[in-house]
Amino acid sequence: MTVGVSVLLMYVILVAVMLVLSLAVIDESFLRSEVMHPVGFGDYLRLAWLSASMGTLAGALGSNFDSADAVREATYSRRYHQRRELFETYQEERSGA
């Protein structure tokens, strides 16, 4: 339940951020010329929802194509990997001796 609420809250925050950004970046006259009808707050809200949903879906699909090593490499620094390799080498030397 906690994970579900957290994911929902993060999605709502993402939509809110996209809404603020769309209001700040996209001029009303430009949006009106693209959608070809008078523009209201609901149009900006739908645009924010669409962009947040597409971004979330693209991120979820893209994450499935990464290997565990690629995720680990992106998540942890190179120095962390060097320390792990040194530690594993040390453990192998101790167990072999």
BELWOGI-V619623 format. One record per backbone hydrogen bond with DSSP energy under -0.5 kcal/mol. NH is the residue of the N-H (numbers start at 1). CO is the residue of the C=O. E is the energy in kcal/mol with one decimal. If there is no record, write none. Layout:
NH | CO | E
NH | CO | E
//
This chain:
5 | 1 | -2.5
6 | 2 | -2.4
7 | 3 | -2.7
8 | 4 | -2.4
9 | 5 | -2.6
10 | 6 | -2.5
11 | 7 | -2.1
12 | 8 | -2.4
13 | 9 | -2.4
14 | 10 | -2.3
15 | 11 | -2.5
16 | 12 | -2.3
17 | 13 | -2.6
18 | 14 | -2.6
19 | 15 | -2.3
20 | 16 | -2.3
21 | 17 | -2.6
22 | 18 | -2.6
23 | 19 | -2.4
24 | 20 | -1.9
25 | 21 | -2.4
26 | 22 | -2.0
27 | 25 | -0.7
31 | 27 | -2.3
32 | 28 | -2.5
33 | 29 | -1.9
34 | 30 | -1.5
35 | 31 | -2.6
36 | 32 | -1.6
37 | 32 | -0.6
43 | 40 | -0.7
44 | 40 | -1.2
45 | 41 | -2.3
46 | 42 | -2.7
47 | 43 | -2.1
48 | 44 | -2.3
49 | 45 | -2.6
50 | 46 | -2.6
51 | 47 | -2.5
52 | 48 | -2.4
53 | 49 | -2.5
54 | 50 | -2.7
55 | 51 | -2.2
56 | 52 | -2.3
57 | 53 | -2.5
58 | 54 | -2.7
59 | 55 | -2.3
60 | 56 | -2.3
61 | 57 | -2.6
62 | 58 | -2.6
63 | 59 | -2.0
64 | 60 | -0.8
64 | 61 | -0.7
65 | 62 | -1.1
66 | 63 | -0.7
71 | 67 | -2.2
72 | 68 | -2.5
73 | 69 | -2.5
74 | 70 | -2.1
75 | 71 | -2.2
76 | 72 | -2.7
81 | 77 | -1.6
82 | 78 | -2.2
83 | 79 | -2.4
84 | 80 | -2.5
85 | 81 | -2.5
86 | 82 | -2.3
87 | 83 | -2.6
88 | 84 | -2.8
89 | 85 | -2.3
90 | 86 | -2.5
91 | 87 | -2.7
92 | 88 | -2.4
93 | 89 | -2.3
94 | 90 | -2.3
95 | 91 | -2.3
96 | 92 | -1.8
97 | 93 | -1.2
//
